């Protein structure tokens, strides 16, 4: 199946079951955390290649590696994750206001509320891939857009802020606020987003191997600093 196809319910459950299985590291992401993580990567300030972000799905340490039964299973799981990511990317490109974060529902005093904490943990992990790159939005007049993510996803918040997240009803309201803010966070970064690979511009013309060495030795480049570079 092509990478641009969204996951079916069956495929969603397949990936969910694998992430929760005993064959993944203890710190492997759950589906809601993974969705937040992929969202931060998809809409953030820099394009990050899968080779970098994929390994963090399994844990923070390089030794956090899932136990695949065989290579075919590994390819299958990675394929599902990539399609999960592409679904996020396509939604923001086509209809950002229709994006729905994967929040968890729970019952509280007869009400069905949403819990965005794990999703925000994942989003925070995505930001941690390029922490300094997110500074412009934190320092801008639109920094309030990030406040729900900070309150629900940061490792530490101020003591006076704790009631905002410990009360299920208030946390539910933060989740709704977060969902409403995401299209504007995407809009903020869209004109500022940097490509993952940048072309390096050479300020000086390239020195040919048979040209005089620019160091002023009087020798040919290949016999001087060119020889050192070759070594």
Legacy VTK file of the C-alpha trace (Angstrom):
# vtk DataFile Version 3.0
C-alpha trace
ASCII
DATASET POLYDATA
POINTS 231 float
0.000 0.000 0.000
1.179 3.511 -0.821
2.557 5.819 1.872
-0.154 8.394 1.214
-2.910 6.025 2.338
-4.194 6.681 5.885
-4.190 3.780 8.303
-7.310 1.654 8.385
-8.821 0.816 11.770
-7.253 -2.628 11.525
-3.815 -1.196 10.748
-4.167 1.364 13.535
-4.858 -1.460 15.989
-1.942 -3.454 14.571
0.506 -0.626 15.246
-1.092 0.120 18.612
-0.756 -3.502 19.703
2.881 -3.648 18.657
3.785 -0.461 20.531
2.148 -1.854 23.669
3.655 -5.321 23.320
6.473 -6.815 25.387
8.693 -6.699 22.310
9.073 -2.923 22.459
11.259 -1.117 25.026
9.617 0.068 28.219
9.829 3.716 27.114
8.386 3.141 23.631
5.692 5.633 22.651
2.001 4.840 22.763
-0.202 5.811 19.824
-1.372 9.102 21.353
2.173 10.059 22.349
3.427 9.077 18.884
0.754 11.230 17.255
1.835 14.274 19.272
5.486 13.556 18.462
4.809 13.308 14.734
2.696 16.474 14.823
5.550 18.515 16.325
7.898 17.209 13.636
5.359 17.845 10.871
4.525 21.461 11.739
7.687 22.639 13.512
10.511 24.960 12.467
12.704 22.414 10.658
12.314 19.409 8.420
13.692 16.396 10.298
14.527 13.211 8.450
12.939 9.882 9.496
16.376 8.348 10.081
16.700 10.741 13.033
13.219 10.870 14.504
12.213 7.232 14.034
14.649 5.824 16.604
13.190 8.095 19.304
9.852 6.322 18.917
11.342 3.375 20.788
12.919 5.343 23.632
15.452 8.010 24.489
18.491 5.728 24.535
20.247 4.256 21.499
19.919 0.853 23.166
16.104 1.085 23.060
15.431 -1.215 20.140
12.280 -3.285 19.512
12.510 -7.043 19.084
11.139 -7.677 15.629
10.409 -11.274 14.693
12.033 -10.792 11.312
12.995 -8.116 8.801
9.607 -8.259 7.129
7.874 -7.328 10.383
10.268 -4.415 10.910
9.511 -3.123 7.422
5.802 -3.487 8.084
5.861 -1.530 11.370
8.063 1.230 9.955
5.739 1.440 6.953
2.732 1.913 9.247
4.525 4.641 11.222
5.475 6.458 8.026
1.878 6.381 6.812
0.753 7.631 10.223
3.179 10.530 9.787
2.074 11.259 6.230
-1.539 11.415 7.369
-0.541 14.231 9.744
1.439 16.024 7.034
-1.297 15.786 4.402
-4.024 16.979 6.773
-2.078 20.132 7.634
-1.231 20.778 3.992
-4.791 20.302 2.755
-7.073 21.222 5.663
-5.218 22.275 8.837
-8.428 23.324 10.598
-9.715 19.760 10.295
-6.741 18.229 12.092
-7.780 16.150 15.101
-5.172 15.316 17.758
-5.338 11.771 19.076
-6.502 12.518 22.615
-7.700 9.915 25.117
-11.261 10.033 26.424
-12.152 9.192 30.024
-15.138 9.397 32.326
-15.200 11.858 35.217
-18.225 12.404 37.411
-20.615 11.390 34.662
-18.847 13.477 31.999
-16.793 12.285 29.041
-13.607 14.340 29.124
-10.446 14.290 27.023
-6.928 13.860 28.345
-4.199 15.374 26.152
-1.290 14.773 28.508
0.371 11.863 26.669
-0.161 13.598 23.321
1.573 16.702 24.682
4.429 14.612 26.101
4.972 13.349 22.568
4.786 16.846 21.104
7.366 17.980 23.658
9.669 15.109 22.636
9.333 16.286 19.048
10.319 19.816 20.038
13.315 18.453 21.947
14.783 17.241 18.640
15.374 20.928 17.787
14.824 22.807 21.072
16.498 26.094 20.117
14.637 26.257 16.817
11.331 26.709 18.630
12.473 29.913 20.378
10.884 32.300 17.822
7.344 31.228 18.697
8.021 31.240 22.440
9.447 34.764 22.114
6.699 36.056 19.822
3.367 37.716 20.517
1.781 34.357 19.697
3.501 32.497 22.530
0.116 31.889 24.179
-0.558 29.361 21.402
2.013 27.111 23.057
0.767 27.475 26.626
-1.480 24.353 26.681
1.392 22.258 25.303
3.691 23.651 27.983
1.223 23.027 30.804
0.339 19.492 29.719
3.652 18.379 28.228
6.566 19.963 30.083
8.447 17.908 32.662
8.164 20.741 35.178
5.703 23.604 35.529
5.259 26.251 38.213
3.570 25.159 41.416
0.779 27.690 40.990
0.045 26.191 37.545
-0.525 22.657 38.848
-4.290 23.122 39.518
-4.746 23.821 35.802
-3.628 20.310 34.886
-4.562 18.317 37.977
-8.240 19.203 37.693
-9.693 16.926 34.940
-12.210 19.557 33.803
-9.564 22.276 33.508
-7.230 19.844 31.725
-10.078 19.050 29.326
-10.448 22.753 28.537
-6.716 23.033 27.920
-6.954 20.137 25.456
-9.741 21.904 23.550
-7.698 25.102 23.516
-4.687 23.184 22.230
-6.667 21.636 19.381
-7.923 25.085 18.359
-4.365 26.489 18.473
-2.658 23.876 16.285
-3.645 25.368 12.881
-2.209 28.713 14.004
1.023 27.093 15.230
1.296 25.472 11.809
0.591 28.850 10.165
3.287 30.532 12.278
5.999 28.128 11.139
4.940 27.711 7.522
6.888 30.726 6.122
9.770 30.163 8.543
10.256 26.434 8.099
13.773 25.344 7.173
14.613 22.417 4.920
16.359 19.432 6.464
19.282 19.705 4.071
20.708 23.111 3.247
22.996 23.931 0.338
26.318 25.338 1.498
27.392 28.335 -0.540
31.116 28.543 -1.289
32.371 32.066 -0.658
35.592 31.541 -2.600
36.199 29.744 -5.909
37.327 26.159 -5.619
41.091 25.685 -5.870
42.183 23.291 -8.630
44.744 20.626 -7.839
47.205 22.150 -10.322
46.637 25.751 -9.181
49.030 27.568 -6.876
48.194 26.838 -3.242
46.361 29.815 -1.677
48.560 29.554 1.420
51.341 31.383 -0.457
53.929 28.592 -0.339
54.536 28.795 -4.107
53.777 25.074 -4.465
50.967 23.514 -6.457
47.876 22.860 -4.330
48.150 19.095 -4.876
51.708 19.158 -3.493
50.851 21.404 -0.531
47.576 21.625 1.394
45.874 19.415 -1.158
48.200 16.605 -0.162
47.370 17.159 3.509
43.643 17.004 2.724
44.133 13.764 0.855
45.885 12.243 3.825
LINES 1 232
231 0 1 2 3 4 5 6 7 8 9 10 11 12 13 14 15 16 17 18 19 20 21 22 23 24 25 26 27 28 29 30 31 32 33 34 35 36 37 38 39 40 41 42 43 44 45 46 47 48 49 50 51 52 53 54 55 56 57 58 59 60 61 62 63 64 65 66 67 68 69 70 71 72 73 74 75 76 77 78 79 80 81 82 83 84 85 86 87 88 89 90 91 92 93 94 95 96 97 98 99 100 101 102 103 104 105 106 107 108 109 110 111 112 113 114 115 116 117 118 119 120 121 122 123 124 125 126 127 128 129 130 131 132 133 134 135 136 137 138 139 140 141 142 143 144 145 146 147 148 149 150 151 152 153 154 155 156 157 158 159 160 161 162 163 164 165 166 167 168 169 170 171 172 173 174 175 176 177 178 179 180 181 182 183 184 185 186 187 188 189 190 191 192 193 194 195 196 197 198 199 200 201 202 203 204 205 206 207 208 209 210 211 212 213 214 215 216 217 218 219 220 221 222 223 224 225 226 227 228 229 230
